[in-house]
Amino acid sequence: MATQTKSKNLRIDITDLIAERIVTGFYKEGNLLPREVDLAKELNVGKSTVREALKGLSFCGFIQAVSGVGTQVRPCDEWNLLDEKVLKWLSVSDDWLEKLAVYVLDLREILEPHVAKLAATNAAPKNLLDIETALHNMKNNIGNIDEYNTQDARFHAAIFKATGNPLWNQLSYFMFSALTNALAMSNKELTEEDLQIAYGKHEQLYFSILNRNKKDAEKLSKILVTEAVDILKAHHL
């Protein structure tokens, strides 16, 4: 079992390394990767480890095997950005973090007000507890921006889960990872006073969902997303 775990961890490490080389442009779009045997020699691992790593990257849309040519890096618009692993790989690049922040905000503007309205209609007791817990943790971490951002992302992901719709629930995992990265970019210039104000508006959204007030939940969600757009434009765009 220990040997299997070590082998799995090594494969993940190699996958991460090659993915990060692609994200940072070390291997550019359309380039061919080195042969498996050459990668194995460079990275001091077995060919089977490299082969499994490349399978994972292919599944995520990063590379493709071209018959008679080799393994080619695919265009970034073909990468599976809804995959949590891909979001983790993209986070090594400041350029990609900024792009993701914009992409996520576009998505939030369209989805979140409707999601908040659904949550106000369908949230179960456990969903309400999850939203409340994330909110409580936001308040307790106003002086710790990294943890505040994590709990902020958890708050919004919990609202997606509270819709009672399995598809929105699946999207909550993406939203948590994507928002964690996006908030790290958009919130880094905010003061503790700014975070205290933002917390208050999240609290209002929570109570609107708790009280089954669909209209207010939708309205407050729009306000939060609009302010997030304004913050990003003011500091980063």
DASULRA-V936968 format. One record per run of one state. SS is the DSSP state (alpha for helix, beta for strand, coil for the rest). FROM is the first residue (numbers start at 0). TO is the last residue. If there is no record, write none. Layout:
SS,FROM,TO
SS,FROM,TO
//
This chain:
coil,0,0
alpha,1,22
coil,23,30
beta,31,31
coil,32,34
alpha,35,42
coil,43,45
alpha,46,58
coil,59,61
beta,62,65
coil,66,68
beta,69,72
coil,73,74
alpha,75,77
coil,78,82
alpha,83,89
coil,90,92
alpha,93,121
coil,122,123
alpha,124,139
coil,140,143
alpha,144,160
coil,161,164
alpha,165,185
coil,186,190
alpha,191,209
coil,210,212
alpha,213,235
coil,236,236
//
